[in-house]
Amino acid sequence: MIKIDRELIETLRKSESIVFFTGAGVSAESGIPTFRGKDGIWNKLKPEEVANFDAFIKNPEMVWEWYNHRKKIIQESRPNQAHLSIAELQNYFSDVAVVTQNIDNLHKRAGSEKIFELHGNIERNFCIQCKKFFNEELDFSNGIPKCDCGGLIRPDVVWFGEYLPEEQFKGGEKAAMNSDLFFVVGTSAVVYPAAELIYTAKFSGATIVEINIEETEISSMAKYSYFGKAGDILMEILGEFKLSKNL
Ligand code: OAD
């Protein structure tokens, strides 16, 4: 069991705006592979082979096969204690935002309401030509699905070299600027511009808390660091907080 600082619980109690900035590690306990590290996806595949627009144009079948494979893993997974603890905090605070790099929709499935998705969402798709959205299950029985306009349909995820969805990034930035407490959970914090938001929060005066199984690039910026599984640590923080309020 990890010991949570009493001072952190006091800071949490006094906080009005709390942000959880999350990465693949928050979903690791749901059985979804992370990108970097020992069993990371990018050890087995080159990002430019699957997460890139040119690759999609060259070989949409291969790219779709890869995303359908990931989608299946995600659909068969469930939110874990990390997602659920974050969502539960909404019962006690009026402003809890999740700013996530994940495309797996697990924060929403756990019940979080204010979510900024920096890298898209695998459950949505859009036409590369007219940009129409397709949120229903796509039919692959006649090959790669196409829009009425003839354009290929692609997953609504951010690929290498693409801009982040502006509204989502701006929303995340605003949340970071206004946050009192900024949790950085399960991310290697090496992918920009997403990781920039940790600096935005820090320079706007937020207290940074890092939760990860190991040290990262931003560990020195955190006032509190907890090394272990996100689910265990967030459950512990939530438990200590509730205890402190006799809940
Ligand atoms: P990474 O795979 O880079 O990092 C995952 C982090 O989670 C690492 O720091 C691990 O130590 C940590 N971790 C693993 N298991 C954990 C657990 N059970 N509890 C807590 N921490 C754990 O994933 P991201 O930082 O999310 O972008 O990667 C950022 C972006 O790089 C992704 O959104 C994706 C990728 O390329 C795009 O696809 C655009």
Boltz pocket constraint, residues with backbone or C-beta under 6 A from the ligand:
constraints:
  - pocket:
      binder: B
      contacts: [[A, 22], [A, 23], [A, 24], [A, 25], [A, 26], [A, 28], [A, 29], [A, 34], [A, 35], [A, 36], [A, 37], [A, 40], [A, 47], [A, 51], [A, 101], [A, 102], [A, 119], [A, 158], [A, 159], [A, 160], [A, 185], [A, 186], [A, 187], [A, 188], [A, 189], [A, 190], [A, 191], [A, 211], [A, 212], [A, 213], [A, 214], [A, 215], [A, 216], [A, 228], [A, 229], [A, 230], [A, 231]]
      max_distance: 6.0
